[in-house]
Amino acid sequence: MIFKIVGFALTGKLLIYLIQIFPPTHYLYRWKYLEKLFTCDLCLGVWVYSILNLLYFRVDVLDDKDEKV
């Protein structure tokens, strides 16, 4: 489990670094909010770690089952 958490953190930091170094395409910067998103570590990190959380830990956000404890 500890390797999964460390891998999660390292993968997220690497993705944030690579996205900021190599932006997806230059035409996206026509919109000001996308330029702010790709230049801010915290803003981009929220999206990167949210997506990684869904992939790594199989979190089902849209599950509507009623679980009783």
C-alpha positions as CSV (number, residue, x, y, z in Angstrom):
1,M,0.0,0.0,0.0
2,I,2.8,2.4,0.8
3,F,4.3,1.8,-2.6
4,K,1.0,2.7,-4.2
5,I,0.8,6.0,-2.3
6,V,4.4,7.0,-3.0
7,G,3.9,6.1,-6.7
8,F,0.7,8.2,-6.7
9,A,2.6,11.2,-5.3
10,L,5.6,10.8,-7.7
11,T,3.4,10.3,-10.7
12,G,1.4,13.4,-9.9
13,K,4.5,15.6,-9.4
14,L,6.0,14.2,-12.7
15,L,2.8,14.9,-14.6
16,I,2.5,18.4,-13.3
17,Y,6.1,19.1,-14.2
18,L,5.8,17.7,-17.7
19,I,2.5,19.5,-18.5
20,Q,4.1,22.8,-17.4
21,I,7.3,22.1,-19.5
22,F,5.5,20.8,-22.6
23,P,2.1,22.5,-22.8
24,P,-0.5,20.5,-24.8
25,T,-0.8,23.0,-27.7
26,H,-0.2,26.7,-28.1
27,Y,-3.6,27.5,-29.4
28,L,-5.1,26.7,-26.0
29,Y,-3.5,29.9,-24.6
30,R,-6.1,31.9,-26.5
31,W,-8.2,31.4,-23.4
32,K,-6.8,33.2,-20.4
33,Y,-8.1,30.7,-17.8
34,L,-6.2,27.8,-19.5
35,E,-3.0,29.9,-19.4
36,K,-3.5,30.4,-15.7
37,L,-4.2,26.7,-15.2
38,F,-1.0,25.5,-16.8
39,T,1.2,28.1,-15.1
40,C,-0.1,27.5,-11.5
41,D,1.2,24.4,-9.7
42,L,-1.7,24.3,-7.2
43,C,-4.4,24.8,-9.9
44,L,-3.0,22.1,-12.2
45,G,-2.3,19.8,-9.3
46,V,-6.0,19.8,-8.3
47,W,-6.9,18.4,-11.7
48,V,-4.0,16.0,-12.1
49,Y,-4.4,14.5,-8.6
50,S,-8.2,14.2,-9.0
51,I,-7.8,12.3,-12.2
52,L,-5.0,10.1,-10.8
53,N,-7.2,9.4,-7.7
54,L,-9.9,8.0,-10.0
55,L,-7.3,5.9,-11.9
56,Y,-5.1,4.7,-9.0
57,F,-7.6,4.0,-6.2
58,R,-10.7,3.2,-8.4
59,V,-12.8,5.8,-6.6
60,D,-16.4,5.8,-7.9
61,V,-17.7,9.3,-7.5
62,L,-21.0,8.7,-9.3
63,D,-22.0,5.6,-7.4
64,D,-25.5,6.0,-6.1
65,K,-25.7,2.9,-4.0
66,D,-27.0,3.3,-0.5
67,E,-24.5,1.8,1.8
68,K,-25.6,1.3,5.4
69,V,-23.0,1.1,8.1
